[in-house]
Amino acid sequence: MPESLVPPVDLELRLVRYFTVVADELHFGRAADTLRLAQPSLSRQIRRLERELGVPLLDRGPRGTRLTQAGETFLPQARELLRSAARAAASARSAAGHGPFTVGYTTHQIVTPAVREVRRRHPDADVRTLHVDWSEPRDALLDHRVDVLVTRFLFSAEGLDVTVLYDEPRVLLVPLGHRLAGRASVTLADFADEPLPRFTGADRAGANPPGHTNLGALVDTLEDKLELVASGEVVSLAPAGFRGSLRADIVAVPVVDAVPVQVVLAARADDPHPLLPAFRRAARTCLLPPGTDRPGEPQGLGTRTGAGSGSRRVGTEPAAGSE
């Protein structure tokens, strides 16, 4: 049937959200507790959604609740519908300059000085902060969970506006007692034969040096990576900022010929939020490389437009980095 002839379905997002909670719990009682609803009321709302769709989504049997085939098909699309609605609402608020301005940051990134400066200059603004997992910088921005993000550049910049704040040297993480643990520094050639972690997802692009083919266990989280290093299963590149918070059974050795990691400020391309320029200015002034005590701008500052001396516009793909 042509799309123009498909009869419209007026779905209430509230009912769709109720369904996703029941689908997660597969238990009406627990879902009702999560939603703070009476169980009979929740059952009625789910039946109302099923009537609107014209199909049963849940099989309520003596052995418990399970998804029907229609429910299995509808569930991922229901979640995407809720995400799309949240993005649309956040985008509208952003365009109007309403709602909170959320500053995201990943592990070992300190945004406090820039956030404090924006709050000082805009005392009536609702400026919030949110930690973002190392594997989710693009998703966090594109899903409108954050309005701006300070992170290391290990992801595609497509659809984003990325400003380089500064370059961060890299170190090699090795277990205590490793043959390289006592070295003052190493080169890439020194560990060319050592296994490095494998990473999943597009948000770890460039996490290992180009051409390094000896890859060990798959890593999903920073904690998993550190455990693999400590146990001797892999060695791993990391930003120099990691040195101050490593566990006692891991040693960080500077890598003298590794390309530095770019620490960047990323936002959605052409985002009209009125606080974004203010935060960008504050970040350039306040967010300095670790160990920098001088006032003023960090080296290598730049904007997407390339304005100003020494500025750098980031392309759609990161240089080889690590985290």
N, C-alpha and C positions, 0 to 999 in steps of 0.2 A: 504494500500500500504506500503510495507517495506520502512523504512526510507532511505535506500540507493537508492531507485528508485524515491523518491520525487524530482521533478525538482527544481533546485535552484532558489531562488528569490533574485535578487540583489537590496536590499532596500538602498536608500540613507538616512543616519541618519538625514540629514538636512530636508528632506521631512517629516520624521517621527516626528521630533520636531515641524514642522509647524502644522501638524495634531493635536498634543496634545494641542497646544495653541488654535487652533480653537475649539477643543472639550471643552476646559475650558471656553472659552468665549461664544460659540454658537452664534457668530456674526463675520462675516468676516471683517467688518470695524474695530471693536475693536481689533481683533486678528492682523490685518495688522498694526495698530498703535503700538501694543506691540512689534511686530517683526520688526518694522520700514521698512515695505515693502509697495509697492503700492497694493491696494486691488485687481486689476485685475491680477497682478503678483502672489499674494498669491492664488487666485482661480485657476490659471493655474497650480501651483505647486501641489495643492491638487488633481486636476484631474489627473495629471501625476502619483501621488502615487496610486490613485484608479485604473488607467490602469495597473500599475505594479502588483497590488494585484489581479486585475480581479474582484473586487467587489466595489460597491458604499459604501463609509464610512459615507457620510453626505447626508441628505435630505434637499435640498435648496428649501423651499416652500414660499408661500406668507406670511405665519405667522412667518417666521424666519427659522433658521437653527437648525436641530436636528440630533442626531446620528442615523444611521440605526442600525439594529440588528448586522450587520457585524462590524459596527463602535464601538458599545458597547463591542463586543467581542475583538476587536483589541486594544482598548484603554489601558487597564491595561498591556497588553503584550508590547505595544509600549513604555509605560513608563519604564517597566523593561528593555527593549532593550536599551533605552537611559542610564539608570543607569548602566547597564552592560558595555556599551561602555565607560562610564566615569570611572568606576572602572578599566577596562583594561588599559586605557590610563594612569591613575594615578599610577597603579602598575608598568607599564613599565618605567615611569619616575622615580619612587622611586627606582627601581632596578638599574637604570643607574646613580642614584645620581643627577638627574636633576629636575628642577621644585622647587616650594616652599616647605618648611617644615612647616606644620601647626600644631600649638599647641592648642588643645582644652581645655576648662575648663567649669565646671558647676558652678551654683550659689554659691557665697561666697568662691570660690577657687581663690586665687591670684597666678598667674604664672609669674608675672613680673620679680622677681629677677632671676629666672632660664632662662627666655627668654633673659634678658639683658646679662647674663653671656655667653650664647651661641653666641649671636650676637657679644660680645666683642672678643671671641676666634675665631669666624668665620666671619669676617667682610664682606666677599663677599657673604655669604649665604643669601638667601631670607627666613627669618624666620617670619612667620605670626601667628596671634592668632585668635581664633574664639570661641565665646560662644556657648555652646551646651545645649539644653534643658534637664532637669533632666530625661526625659523619653527616651532619644535617645543616650546614651553612646555607646552601641554596634553598632547601626545603623550608627552613625557618623564615627566610626572606620572602619567598614566593607564596608561602601560605599565610603571610601577614602575621606570623607570631612575633616577629620583631620588625622594626622599621629601619634599623641600621645595625650593622654587625662588625665588630672588631675581631679579626681572626687571622690565621695564617692562610696564605693563598694556595690552596690545594684543590681547587674546584673550577669548573667552567664559569666564566664571567658572562656568558650569553644571557641577555635580558637584565643584566645588573650594571650598576655604575660603581666601579672599583677604583679607589684611590690608594696608592702605596704610601704608607706612613714611614716605614723604615725597613732596612734589611737586618735580619737576625742570623748570626753565624750558626753553624751546625756542629753537633757533637755526635760521637758514636757511643751508644749505650752498650756496655758489656757486663757480664756477671763478675762479681768479685773473684779474683783468682784467675781470670782470663789472661791469655798471653799478652794482650794489649793493655791490660788494666793499669799497668805501671808507667805507661808511656806519657810523655808531656804532650804529644800530639801524634796524629796518624794521618796518612793519606788514603784516598779511595783505594789505591792499589793494595794497601796493607790488609784490607778485609775483602778483597775481590772474590775470594773463594768461600767466604763465610755465608751461611744462610741468613737471609733477611726475611721479615714477615711478609706474608701476602695480605693484601687488603681487598675488601669488597666495596662496591659502590663507586659512583662517579666522583664522590666528594673526597677521595683519597688520591686524586690524580697527581702523579709526580712524587709520591711518598717515598719511593726508592730511587737510587741513582739510575740514569739511563743505561741500558745494556746489562744490568745486573740480573742474571738469569737463575742464580741459585736462591730459590725462594722456599721458605719453610712453611710453618703452620699458618692457617688462615686466621686473621685477627679482625674482630668486630669492634672492640673497645680498647681504650688506652690501658685499662687495668689488665686485660688479657695480654697485651703486648709486653707490659712490664713483667708479668709473671713468666712469659716465655723467655725473656732476656735473663731474668734472675735464675731460671732453671738451666740455662745454658743451651736452650734449643735454638735460639737465634741471637744475633746482634742486631742493633737497629739504629738508624739515624734519628736524630731528634733536634729540635731547636735548642740553642744554648740556654734559653730561659728555663729549661727543665732541670738544670743542674742544682738549683737551690731547693728542690723539693723531692729529690729522688729517695727511694727506699735505700736502706743501709747496705743491701746486698747487690747494688748496681753501681757501676762506676761510669762517669761521663768523660770521654776523652775528646778534645777538640780535633776536628777534621780540617786540615789547613787548605785543601784544594776543593772543598765542596762548595757548590753555588749556594749563597745564603738564601734563607727563606724570606719571602716578602710578608711583612705584617701589613694588613690592609684594612681599610674601612670600606665595607660593601653596603650598597643600598639598592633598592629596585630602580631600574632605569626610569628616568623622568618622573620619579615620585614627587608630588607637589607639596608634601608635608612642610609646613612653614618652619618647623624646628630643625629640619635636616641641614640647611646651610649653617645654622648656628652650631650644631653639633660637629659638623665637618671642620669649622674654624677652630672650635675648642680642641678637637682631636689633634689637629696639626700643631697646636701650641703646647698642649698638655701631655699628649701620649708620646713619650720619648723612649728611645731604646733602653733596655735594662742597663743600669749603671751610669746613665747620663744624668749629671747634676746641673748642667748649665740651663739657663732659661732659653726660650726661643724655639725655633722650629727644628725638628730632627732632620738629619740628612736624607735626601732623596724624596722629599715631599712632592706630591703631585696630585693633579686632579684629572678627571676623565677628559676634560677639554684641553689639557696640556698647558694651561695658563701659568705664567710665572716661570722664572728660571729654575732649572733643576727638576721640573715637574715630570712625572711619568704617567702615561696613560697605559692601563693594563689591557691586554688583549683578551680574547675569549678563553684562552687556555693558560694555566699557570706554568711558570718555569718549574723545573724539577725541584721539589721541596721535600720536607719530611716533618713528621710529627709523631 
